[in-house]
Amino acid sequence: MLRYVSEADFRQSIRAETTKVESYNDFLDWIGFGGPILKSGDPVEQAKQVKYMDLVANTIMLHKVSDLTDVLTDMAANGWPLTKELAGRLSPYLREHIRRFGQYVLDMDDLPPPLMPKLLGIPS
Protein backbone atom coordinates (compact mmCIF):
# COMPACT_ATOMS: atom_id res chain seq x y z
CA MET A 1 0.00 0.00 0.00
CA LEU A 2 2.87 2.36 0.81
CA ARG A 3 4.39 1.71 -2.61
CA TYR A 4 1.07 2.58 -4.27
CA VAL A 5 0.85 5.85 -2.34
CA SER A 6 4.49 6.86 -2.85
CA GLU A 7 5.17 5.85 -6.48
CA ALA A 8 3.25 7.63 -9.24
CA ASP A 9 4.50 5.22 -11.95
CA PHE A 10 3.27 2.24 -9.95
CA ARG A 11 -0.17 3.84 -9.55
CA GLN A 12 -0.30 4.59 -13.28
CA SER A 13 0.53 0.98 -14.23
CA ILE A 14 -2.14 -0.37 -11.85
CA ARG A 15 -4.69 2.11 -13.22
CA ALA A 16 -3.85 1.07 -16.81
CA GLU A 17 -4.29 -2.63 -16.02
CA THR A 18 -7.54 -1.97 -14.14
CA THR A 19 -8.85 -0.03 -17.14
CA LYS A 20 -8.10 -3.02 -19.40
CA VAL A 21 -10.05 -5.36 -17.13
CA GLU A 22 -12.95 -2.92 -16.93
CA SER A 23 -12.94 -2.55 -20.72
CA TYR A 24 -13.10 -6.34 -21.15
CA ASN A 25 -15.97 -6.62 -18.67
CA ASP A 26 -17.82 -3.79 -20.42
CA PHE A 27 -17.29 -5.58 -23.75
CA LEU A 28 -18.68 -8.82 -22.24
CA ASP A 29 -21.74 -6.94 -20.99
CA TRP A 30 -22.25 -5.40 -24.44
CA ILE A 31 -22.08 -8.66 -26.38
CA GLY A 32 -24.28 -10.43 -23.85
CA PHE A 33 -27.81 -10.40 -25.14
CA GLY A 34 -29.82 -9.22 -22.16
CA GLY A 35 -26.91 -7.80 -20.21
CA PRO A 36 -24.79 -9.21 -17.40
CA ILE A 37 -27.53 -11.34 -15.89
CA LEU A 38 -27.07 -14.97 -14.93
CA LYS A 39 -30.35 -16.49 -15.98
CA SER A 40 -30.24 -19.60 -13.80
CA GLY A 41 -29.65 -20.43 -10.16
CA ASP A 42 -27.90 -23.64 -11.16
CA PRO A 43 -24.12 -23.26 -10.70
CA VAL A 44 -23.40 -25.54 -13.68
CA GLU A 45 -25.60 -23.44 -15.97
CA GLN A 46 -24.03 -20.24 -14.60
CA ALA A 47 -20.54 -21.56 -15.33
CA LYS A 48 -21.61 -22.52 -18.87
CA GLN A 49 -23.05 -19.07 -19.52
CA VAL A 50 -19.85 -17.39 -18.35
CA LYS A 51 -17.69 -19.73 -20.47
CA TYR A 52 -19.90 -19.22 -23.55
CA MET A 53 -19.64 -15.43 -23.17
CA ASP A 54 -15.86 -15.71 -22.90
CA LEU A 55 -15.80 -17.89 -26.02
CA VAL A 56 -17.85 -15.39 -28.02
CA ALA A 57 -15.76 -12.46 -26.74
CA ASN A 58 -12.48 -14.23 -27.56
CA THR A 59 -13.74 -15.08 -31.05
CA ILE A 60 -14.66 -11.46 -31.74
CA MET A 61 -11.36 -10.19 -30.32
CA LEU A 62 -9.30 -12.66 -32.38
CA HIS A 63 -11.09 -11.50 -35.53
CA LYS A 64 -10.54 -7.83 -34.60
CA VAL A 65 -6.82 -8.35 -33.87
CA SER A 66 -6.39 -10.19 -37.17
CA ASP A 67 -8.15 -7.37 -39.05
CA LEU A 68 -6.17 -4.65 -37.24
CA THR A 69 -2.91 -6.47 -37.99
CA ASP A 70 -3.81 -6.62 -41.68
CA VAL A 71 -4.58 -2.89 -41.71
CA LEU A 72 -1.34 -2.00 -39.91
CA THR A 73 0.63 -4.21 -42.29
CA ASP A 74 -0.97 -2.45 -45.28
CA MET A 75 -0.24 0.95 -43.73
CA ALA A 76 3.42 0.04 -43.22
CA ALA A 77 3.65 -1.26 -46.80
CA ASN A 78 2.27 2.08 -48.04
CA GLY A 79 4.87 4.07 -46.12
CA TRP A 80 2.82 5.16 -43.12
CA PRO A 81 4.96 5.40 -40.00
CA LEU A 82 3.86 2.98 -37.28
CA THR A 83 4.54 3.95 -33.70
CA LYS A 84 4.01 2.42 -30.28
CA GLU A 85 1.57 5.22 -29.51
CA LEU A 86 -0.55 4.36 -32.55
CA ALA A 87 -0.60 0.66 -31.73
CA GLY A 88 -1.28 1.45 -28.06
CA ARG A 89 -4.51 3.26 -28.96
CA LEU A 90 -5.98 0.27 -30.77
CA SER A 91 -8.32 -2.08 -28.99
CA PRO A 92 -9.81 -5.51 -29.68
CA TYR A 93 -13.01 -4.26 -28.04
CA LEU A 94 -14.14 -2.17 -31.02
CA ARG A 95 -17.88 -2.49 -31.57
CA GLU A 96 -18.78 -0.24 -34.48
CA HIS A 97 -18.61 -2.98 -37.11
CA ILE A 98 -20.38 -5.72 -35.16
CA ARG A 99 -23.96 -6.51 -36.09
CA ARG A 100 -24.95 -7.32 -32.54
CA PHE A 101 -28.45 -8.48 -33.39
CA GLY A 102 -27.73 -9.51 -36.97
CA GLN A 103 -28.28 -12.89 -38.50
CA TYR A 104 -25.14 -14.90 -39.11
CA VAL A 105 -24.78 -17.90 -41.38
CA LEU A 106 -22.07 -20.34 -40.35
CA ASP A 107 -20.60 -22.61 -42.97
CA MET A 108 -18.56 -25.14 -41.00
CA ASP A 109 -16.99 -26.42 -44.23
CA ASP A 110 -15.57 -23.00 -45.11
CA LEU A 111 -12.32 -22.93 -43.17
CA PRO A 112 -10.45 -19.64 -42.80
CA PRO A 113 -6.83 -19.44 -43.87
CA PRO A 114 -4.30 -20.05 -41.11
CA LEU A 115 -3.21 -17.06 -39.09
CA MET A 116 0.19 -15.94 -40.28
CA PRO A 117 2.32 -13.92 -37.83
CA LYS A 118 3.33 -10.59 -39.31
CA LEU A 119 6.14 -8.31 -38.22
CA LEU A 120 4.78 -4.78 -38.08
CA GLY A 121 8.10 -3.03 -37.77
CA ILE A 122 7.13 -0.72 -34.94
CA PRO A 123 10.28 0.86 -33.50
CA SER A 124 10.78 0.27 -29.80
TORPA-4810 file (N, C-alpha, C, O; in nm, 3 decimals):
<nodes>
NODE_1_0.082_-0.118_0.000_0.000_0.000_0.000_0.088_0.126_0.000_0.057_0.225_-0.067_M
NODE_2_0.197_0.119_0.077_0.287_0.236_0.081_0.350_0.261_-0.056_0.369_0.376_-0.096_L
NODE_3_0.382_0.154_-0.128_0.439_0.171_-0.261_0.338_0.238_-0.355_0.374_0.325_-0.434_R
NODE_4_0.212_0.198_-0.346_0.107_0.258_-0.427_0.095_0.407_-0.399_0.083_0.487_-0.492_Y
NODE_5_0.099_0.445_-0.272_0.085_0.585_-0.234_0.208_0.667_-0.274_0.194_0.783_-0.313_V
NODE_6_0.326_0.607_-0.265_0.449_0.686_-0.285_0.502_0.688_-0.428_0.581_0.776_-0.461_S
NODE_7_0.461_0.592_-0.514_0.517_0.585_-0.648_0.409_0.611_-0.755_0.319_0.530_-0.774_E
NODE_8_0.423_0.724_-0.822_0.325_0.763_-0.924_0.325_0.665_-1.042_0.219_0.632_-1.095_A
NODE_9_0.443_0.618_-1.084_0.450_0.522_-1.195_0.379_0.392_-1.162_0.312_0.334_-1.247_D
NODE_10_0.393_0.347_-1.039_0.327_0.224_-0.995_0.175_0.242_-0.998_0.104_0.153_-1.044_F
NODE_11_0.126_0.357_-0.950_-0.017_0.384_-0.955_-0.068_0.388_-1.098_-0.176_0.336_-1.128_R
NODE_12_0.010_0.449_-1.188_-0.030_0.459_-1.328_-0.039_0.321_-1.392_-0.133_0.295_-1.467_Q
NODE_13_0.057_0.232_-1.364_0.053_0.098_-1.423_-0.066_0.018_-1.369_-0.129_-0.057_-1.444_S
NODE_14_-0.097_0.033_-1.241_-0.214_-0.037_-1.185_-0.342_0.018_-1.246_-0.432_-0.059_-1.279_I
NODE_15_-0.350_0.149_-1.262_-0.469_0.211_-1.322_-0.487_0.163_-1.467_-0.599_0.138_-1.510_R
NODE_16_-0.377_0.152_-1.541_-0.385_0.107_-1.681_-0.435_-0.036_-1.688_-0.519_-0.068_-1.772_A
NODE_17_-0.385_-0.123_-1.601_-0.429_-0.263_-1.602_-0.575_-0.274_-1.557_-0.650_-0.354_-1.613_E
NODE_18_-0.615_-0.196_-1.459_-0.754_-0.197_-1.414_-0.846_-0.152_-1.526_-0.954_-0.208_-1.544_T
NODE_19_-0.804_-0.052_-1.602_-0.885_-0.003_-1.714_-0.903_-0.113_-1.819_-1.011_-0.126_-1.876_T
NODE_20_-0.799_-0.192_-1.845_-0.810_-0.302_-1.940_-0.913_-0.404_-1.895_-0.994_-0.452_-1.975_K
NODE_21_-0.910_-0.439_-1.767_-1.005_-0.536_-1.713_-1.147_-0.480_-1.721_-1.240_-0.551_-1.759_V
NODE_22_-1.163_-0.354_-1.685_-1.295_-0.292_-1.693_-1.345_-0.286_-1.836_-1.464_-0.306_-1.861_E
NODE_23_-1.256_-0.259_-1.931_-1.294_-0.255_-2.072_-1.341_-0.393_-2.119_-1.440_-0.403_-2.192_S
NODE_24_-1.271_-0.497_-2.078_-1.310_-0.634_-2.115_-1.447_-0.666_-2.056_-1.533_-0.721_-2.125_Y
NODE_25_-1.468_-0.633_-1.929_-1.597_-0.662_-1.867_-1.710_-0.584_-1.932_-1.821_-0.635_-1.947_N
NODE_26_-1.683_-0.459_-1.971_-1.782_-0.379_-2.042_-1.814_-0.442_-2.178_-1.930_-0.445_-2.220_D
NODE_27_-1.710_-0.491_-2.246_-1.729_-0.558_-2.375_-1.814_-0.685_-2.357_-1.904_-0.711_-2.437_F
NODE_28_-1.787_-0.763_-2.252_-1.868_-0.882_-2.224_-2.014_-0.845_-2.201_-2.104_-0.911_-2.252_L
NODE_29_-2.036_-0.738_-2.124_-2.174_-0.694_-2.099_-2.242_-0.652_-2.229_-2.361_-0.678_-2.248_D
NODE_30_-2.167_-0.588_-2.319_-2.225_-0.540_-2.444_-2.263_-0.654_-2.537_-2.369_-0.651_-2.598_W
NODE_31_-2.176_-0.757_-2.547_-2.208_-0.866_-2.638_-2.309_-0.963_-2.580_-2.368_-1.043_-2.652_I
NODE_32_-2.329_-0.955_-2.448_-2.428_-1.043_-2.385_-2.568_-0.995_-2.415_-2.605_-0.883_-2.379_G
NODE_33_-2.645_-1.077_-2.480_-2.781_-1.040_-2.514_-2.865_-1.045_-2.387_-2.892_-1.153_-2.333_F
NODE_34_-2.906_-0.929_-2.340_-2.982_-0.922_-2.216_-2.899_-0.870_-2.101_-2.949_-0.857_-1.989_G
NODE_35_-2.774_-0.839_-2.125_-2.691_-0.780_-2.021_-2.624_-0.883_-1.933_-2.629_-1.003_-1.959_G
NODE_36_-2.560_-0.834_-1.827_-2.479_-0.921_-1.740_-2.564_-0.994_-1.636_-2.538_-0.983_-1.516_P
NODE_37_-2.662_-1.066_-1.681_-2.753_-1.134_-1.589_-2.734_-1.284_-1.603_-2.741_-1.338_-1.713_I
NODE_38_-2.710_-1.351_-1.491_-2.707_-1.497_-1.493_-2.851_-1.543_-1.484_-2.922_-1.511_-1.388_L
NODE_39_-2.893_-1.618_-1.583_-3.035_-1.649_-1.598_-3.079_-1.775_-1.526_-3.193_-1.818_-1.542_K
NODE_40_-2.991_-1.836_-1.448_-3.024_-1.960_-1.380_-2.960_-1.958_-1.241_-2.857_-1.895_-1.220_S
NODE_41_-3.023_-2.028_-1.149_-2.965_-2.043_-1.016_-2.874_-2.164_-1.007_-2.807_-2.185_-0.906_G
NODE_42_-2.872_-2.244_-1.113_-2.790_-2.364_-1.116_-2.644_-2.326_-1.142_-2.615_-2.263_-1.244_D
NODE_43_-2.552_-2.364_-1.051_-2.412_-2.326_-1.070_-2.351_-2.381_-1.199_-2.264_-2.316_-1.258_P
NODE_44_-2.392_-2.498_-1.244_-2.340_-2.554_-1.368_-2.384_-2.469_-1.486_-2.303_-2.438_-1.573_V
NODE_45_-2.510_-2.430_-1.489_-2.560_-2.344_-1.597_-2.496_-2.205_-1.592_-2.468_-2.147_-1.697_E
NODE_46_-2.471_-2.153_-1.473_-2.403_-2.024_-1.460_-2.262_-2.032_-1.516_-2.218_-1.943_-1.588_Q
NODE_47_-2.191_-2.139_-1.483_-2.054_-2.156_-1.533_-2.054_-2.167_-1.686_-1.967_-2.111_-1.753_A
NODE_48_-2.153_-2.240_-1.741_-2.161_-2.252_-1.887_-2.186_-2.117_-1.951_-2.125_-2.084_-2.053_K
NODE_49_-2.275_-2.038_-1.894_-2.305_-1.907_-1.952_-2.182_-1.818_-1.951_-2.155_-1.749_-2.050_Q
NODE_50_-2.106_-1.819_-1.842_-1.985_-1.739_-1.835_-1.883_-1.786_-1.938_-1.821_-1.705_-2.006_V
NODE_51_-1.865_-1.918_-1.950_-1.769_-1.973_-2.047_-1.812_-1.942_-2.190_-1.728_-1.910_-2.274_K
NODE_52_-1.942_-1.952_-2.220_-1.990_-1.922_-2.355_-1.965_-1.775_-2.389_-1.926_-1.743_-2.501_Y
NODE_53_-1.988_-1.685_-2.292_-1.964_-1.543_-2.317_-1.816_-1.519_-2.343_-1.780_-1.441_-2.431_M
NODE_54_-1.730_-1.585_-2.266_-1.586_-1.571_-2.290_-1.548_-1.623_-2.428_-1.465_-1.563_-2.496_D
NODE_55_-1.609_-1.733_-2.470_-1.580_-1.789_-2.602_-1.620_-1.692_-2.713_-1.543_-1.669_-2.807_L
NODE_56_-1.739_-1.635_-2.702_-1.785_-1.539_-2.802_-1.695_-1.415_-2.802_-1.655_-1.367_-2.908_V
NODE_57_-1.662_-1.364_-2.683_-1.576_-1.246_-2.674_-1.438_-1.275_-2.734_-1.385_-1.192_-2.808_A
NODE_58_-1.380_-1.389_-2.703_-1.248_-1.423_-2.756_-1.251_-1.440_-2.907_-1.155_-1.405_-2.975_N
NODE_59_-1.360_-1.493_-2.961_-1.374_-1.508_-3.105_-1.377_-1.372_-3.173_-1.310_-1.350_-3.273_T
NODE_60_-1.456_-1.281_-3.117_-1.466_-1.146_-3.174_-1.330_-1.075_-3.165_-1.287_-1.012_-3.261_I
NODE_61_-1.265_-1.087_-3.050_-1.136_-1.019_-3.032_-1.029_-1.075_-3.126_-0.950_-0.999_-3.180_M
NODE_62_-1.027_-1.207_-3.145_-0.930_-1.266_-3.238_-0.952_-1.211_-3.379_-0.856_-1.177_-3.449_L
NODE_63_-1.077_-1.204_-3.420_-1.109_-1.150_-3.553_-1.064_-1.004_-3.563_-1.006_-0.964_-3.663_H
NODE_64_-1.092_-0.925_-3.459_-1.054_-0.783_-3.460_-0.902_-0.767_-3.467_-0.852_-0.684_-3.543_K
NODE_65_-0.828_-0.845_-3.387_-0.682_-0.835_-3.387_-0.626_-0.875_-3.523_-0.532_-0.812_-3.573_V
NODE_66_-0.683_-0.978_-3.584_-0.639_-1.019_-3.717_-0.665_-0.908_-3.819_-0.578_-0.877_-3.900_S
NODE_67_-0.783_-0.848_-3.814_-0.815_-0.737_-3.905_-0.724_-0.616_-3.881_-0.675_-0.556_-3.977_D
NODE_68_-0.703_-0.580_-3.755_-0.617_-0.465_-3.724_-0.473_-0.490_-3.770_-0.407_-0.399_-3.819_L
NODE_69_-0.426_-0.613_-3.754_-0.291_-0.647_-3.799_-0.280_-0.632_-3.950_-0.180_-0.580_-4.001_T
NODE_70_-0.382_-0.678_-4.022_-0.381_-0.662_-4.168_-0.377_-0.515_-4.207_-0.303_-0.477_-4.298_D
NODE_71_-0.455_-0.432_-4.140_-0.458_-0.289_-4.171_-0.323_-0.224_-4.141_-0.271_-0.146_-4.220_V
NODE_72_-0.265_-0.258_-4.025_-0.134_-0.200_-3.991_-0.026_-0.246_-4.088_0.062_-0.168_-4.124_L
NODE_73_-0.033_-0.371_-4.131_0.063_-0.421_-4.229_0.050_-0.345_-4.361_0.150_-0.308_-4.422_T
NODE_74_-0.074_-0.323_-4.405_-0.097_-0.245_-4.528_-0.047_-0.101_-4.513_0.012_-0.046_-4.606_D
NODE_75_-0.071_-0.041_-4.397_-0.024_0.095_-4.373_0.128_0.102_-4.382_0.183_0.192_-4.445_M
NODE_76_0.195_0.006_-4.318_0.342_0.004_-4.322_0.392_-0.015_-4.464_0.491_0.046_-4.504_A
NODE_77_0.324_-0.101_-4.541_0.365_-0.126_-4.680_0.347_-0.001_-4.766_0.418_0.018_-4.865_A
NODE_78_0.252_0.085_-4.730_0.227_0.208_-4.804_0.305_0.327_-4.750_0.280_0.441_-4.790_N
NODE_79_0.399_0.301_-4.659_0.487_0.407_-4.612_0.439_0.485_-4.491_0.504_0.581_-4.452_G
NODE_80_0.328_0.446_-4.431_0.282_0.516_-4.312_0.372_0.478_-4.195_0.404_0.360_-4.178_W
NODE_81_0.413_0.574_-4.116_0.496_0.540_-4.000_0.412_0.477_-3.889_0.309_0.532_-3.851_P
NODE_82_0.455_0.364_-3.838_0.386_0.298_-3.728_0.463_0.324_-3.600_0.585_0.308_-3.595_L
NODE_83_0.391_0.364_-3.498_0.454_0.395_-3.370_0.389_0.316_-3.258_0.279_0.263_-3.273_T
NODE_84_0.458_0.308_-3.145_0.401_0.242_-3.028_0.274_0.313_-2.982_0.179_0.249_-2.937_K
NODE_85_0.273_0.444_-2.994_0.157_0.522_-2.951_0.034_0.488_-3.035_-0.076_0.474_-2.983_E
NODE_86_0.055_0.473_-3.166_-0.055_0.436_-3.255_-0.108_0.297_-3.219_-0.229_0.278_-3.204_L
NODE_87_-0.018_0.202_-3.206_-0.060_0.066_-3.173_-0.124_0.060_-3.034_-0.216_-0.018_-3.011_A
NODE_88_-0.075_0.144_-2.942_-0.128_0.145_-2.806_-0.270_0.198_-2.797_-0.339_0.172_-2.698_G
NODE_89_-0.315_0.272_-2.897_-0.451_0.326_-2.896_-0.553_0.231_-2.957_-0.673_0.255_-2.950_R
NODE_90_-0.506_0.123_-3.016_-0.598_0.027_-3.077_-0.652_-0.067_-2.971_-0.590_-0.088_-2.867_L
NODE_91_-0.769_-0.122_-2.998_-0.832_-0.208_-2.899_-0.907_-0.322_-2.969_-0.968_-0.301_-3.073_S
NODE_92_-0.902_-0.441_-2.911_-0.981_-0.551_-2.968_-1.128_-0.543_-2.928_-1.208_-0.628_-2.966_P
NODE_93_-1.164_-0.440_-2.850_-1.301_-0.426_-2.804_-1.385_-0.333_-2.891_-1.491_-0.287_-2.849_Y
NODE_94_-1.339_-0.304_-3.012_-1.414_-0.217_-3.102_-1.550_-0.279_-3.132_-1.560_-0.400_-3.147_L
NODE_95_-1.652_-0.197_-3.140_-1.788_-0.249_-3.157_-1.860_-0.196_-3.280_-1.965_-0.248_-3.318_R
NODE_96_-1.804_-0.094_-3.342_-1.878_-0.024_-3.448_-1.916_-0.114_-3.565_-2.018_-0.091_-3.629_E
NODE_97_-1.836_-0.215_-3.592_-1.861_-0.298_-3.711_-1.924_-0.433_-3.677_-1.924_-0.524_-3.760_H
NODE_98_-1.977_-0.446_-3.557_-2.038_-0.572_-3.516_-2.189_-0.557_-3.527_-2.249_-0.468_-3.468_I
NODE_99_-2.250_-0.647_-3.603_-2.396_-0.651_-3.609_-2.444_-0.732_-3.490_-2.460_-0.854_-3.498_R
NODE_100_-2.465_-0.664_-3.380_-2.495_-0.732_-3.254_-2.620_-0.819_-3.263_-2.621_-0.930_-3.210_R
NODE_101_-2.722_-0.772_-3.328_-2.845_-0.848_-3.339_-2.868_-0.897_-3.481_-2.982_-0.925_-3.520_F
NODE_102_-2.762_-0.907_-3.558_-2.773_-0.951_-3.697_-2.788_-1.102_-3.706_-2.773_-1.174_-3.608_G
NODE_103_-2.818_-1.146_-3.824_-2.828_-1.289_-3.850_-2.698_-1.334_-3.916_-2.652_-1.274_-4.013_Q
NODE_104_-2.641_-1.439_-3.862_-2.514_-1.490_-3.911_-2.533_-1.631_-3.964_-2.599_-1.714_-3.902_Y
NODE_105_-2.474_-1.656_-4.079_-2.478_-1.790_-4.138_-2.340_-1.851_-4.119_-2.239_-1.793_-4.162_V
NODE_106_-2.335_-1.966_-4.057_-2.207_-2.034_-4.035_-2.195_-2.151_-4.130_-2.279_-2.241_-4.131_L
NODE_107_-2.090_-2.149_-4.209_-2.060_-2.261_-4.297_-1.939_-2.332_-4.237_-1.826_-2.286_-4.252_D
NODE_108_-1.963_-2.443_-4.170_-1.856_-2.514_-4.100_-1.757_-2.579_-4.195_-1.650_-2.623_-4.153_M
NODE_109_-1.792_-2.586_-4.324_-1.699_-2.642_-4.423_-1.605_-2.536_-4.480_-1.504_-2.570_-4.542_D
NODE_110_-1.638_-2.410_-4.460_-1.557_-2.300_-4.511_-1.453_-2.261_-4.405_-1.482_-2.181_-4.317_D
NODE_111_-1.336_-2.319_-4.415_-1.232_-2.293_-4.317_-1.152_-2.168_-4.352_-1.116_-2.148_-4.468_L
NODE_112_-1.125_-2.084_-4.253_-1.045_-1.964_-4.280_-0.900_-2.003_-4.303_-0.857_-2.110_-4.262_P
NODE_113_-0.826_-1.915_-4.370_-0.683_-1.944_-4.387_-0.613_-1.940_-4.251_-0.662_-1.876_-4.158_P
NODE_114_-0.501_-2.008_-4.240_-0.430_-2.005_-4.111_-0.379_-1.865_-4.080_-0.345_-1.788_-4.169_P
NODE_115_-0.374_-1.835_-3.951_-0.321_-1.706_-3.909_-0.171_-1.706_-3.932_-0.100_-1.798_-3.889_L
NODE_116_-0.125_-1.605_-3.998_0.019_-1.594_-4.028_0.075_-1.478_-3.947_0.030_-1.364_-3.964_M
NODE_117_0.172_-1.504_-3.859_0.232_-1.392_-3.783_0.296_-1.292_-3.879_0.360_-1.329_-3.977_P
NODE_118_0.278_-1.166_-3.847_0.333_-1.059_-3.931_0.415_-0.965_-3.845_0.370_-0.925_-3.737_K
NODE_119_0.531_-0.928_-3.890_0.614_-0.831_-3.822_0.571_-0.692_-3.868_0.577_-0.661_-3.987_L
NODE_120_0.528_-0.610_-3.773_0.478_-0.478_-3.808_0.587_-0.375_-3.823_0.567_-0.273_-3.889_L
NODE_121_0.701_-0.398_-3.764_0.810_-0.303_-3.777_0.791_-0.175_-3.698_0.829_-0.067_-3.742_G
NODE_122_0.731_-0.187_-3.580_0.713_-0.072_-3.494_0.842_-0.052_-3.415_0.884_-0.144_-3.345_I
NODE_123_0.905_0.064_-3.425_1.028_0.086_-3.350_1.003_0.086_-3.199_0.899_0.133_-3.153_P
NODE_124_1.098_0.032_-3.125_1.078_0.027_-2.980_1.130_0.148_-2.907_1.120_0.156_-2.785_S
</nodes>
